Amino acid sequence: MVYIIIIIILIAILGWSALLIGYRDKHTKLLSVHVDQVFDKRCLPIILEHDPPAKKAIIMVHGYPSTPYCYTYAAQRAYQAGYDVYAPLLPGFGTKPADLYNTTFSQWYAFLKNFYEDKRIEYEYLYVLGTSMGGSMTLRLGEEFSGTPEAPNALVTVAAPVFLNDLRLGAVQNWGYYIMRIIALFVPAINPKIHTGDKEVNDGNELWIGYSGSFVRGGVSFMHALKQIRKNLDHITVPLLAIHDEGDKTISFKNLSVIQSAVNAKFFVARPTAMQATHRKHVLLMYKSVQEELMDEILAFLKKTRGAES
């Protein structure tokens, strides 16, 4: 009898963790970014503005736990194509790992939303491009603003998740995600470090700048936010280009089909890639083997969307 009770308790705890029963973000206060405290100048926001300012702009949103540096090539290409470009540094990122410990998706998204609303006033045409978690945030902006005067003219996502694991789809990227909430009760992160690139050249992957390690508390917040983002995908009516590699080792490729089947975008393009590479095939616009081709397609897509300049 005792063993049965123990098993029931363990199952209940696992369900509480895996299903995020009763979870709410504890920290929702609006945060600011301390650009004077970045651990490397490459973490700084990217701001490329024409003089006089262009009529069209792109906001590029980095992932978790990345920095704007992943958009170095993409930002220059967009700028050369006539766009003003903004890649903000999200709060808690790019300074020191401890700054991220007790921040949440609600706070990261609130910062991005305010940034977006400010730029929406300034530009006739405004586009948002997001990678990984930045792609999820891009989808949420589309859900919130589609059908309103503040709607983006188009969205682009790169390896964007709307789930981390999904047993029903046979897409379990990491079994550890199911116990992440339990771990987060005791530690905010596992082996957190600052990552300033690798010595071995690997298709541009060696240039990645950000934090390494597992930030479990923030991961729980992100996983919880994905449930609502996935639920509201049908709210997206603006044009959307979704890019994902079939062999992505970080976020399941099956996210692409879920997005494709759920959104109501007026103009939707699913763009799978099939890289032959040894890296994680995730931060695609950093990889020298595909970044030029993908940016050509992204810029062509934006040009084709309704309201885009010729």
Helices and strands as residue ranges (DSSP letters): H 2-18, G 35-37, G 41-43, E 46-48, E 56-61, G 68-71, H 72-80, E 84-87, G 97-100, H 105-122, E 125-131, H 133-145, E 154-158, E 165-166, G 167-169, E 171-172, G 175-179, H 180-184, E 190-195, G 205-207, E 210-214, H 216-231, G 233-235, E 240-245, H 254-262, E 268-273, G 284-286, H 291-304
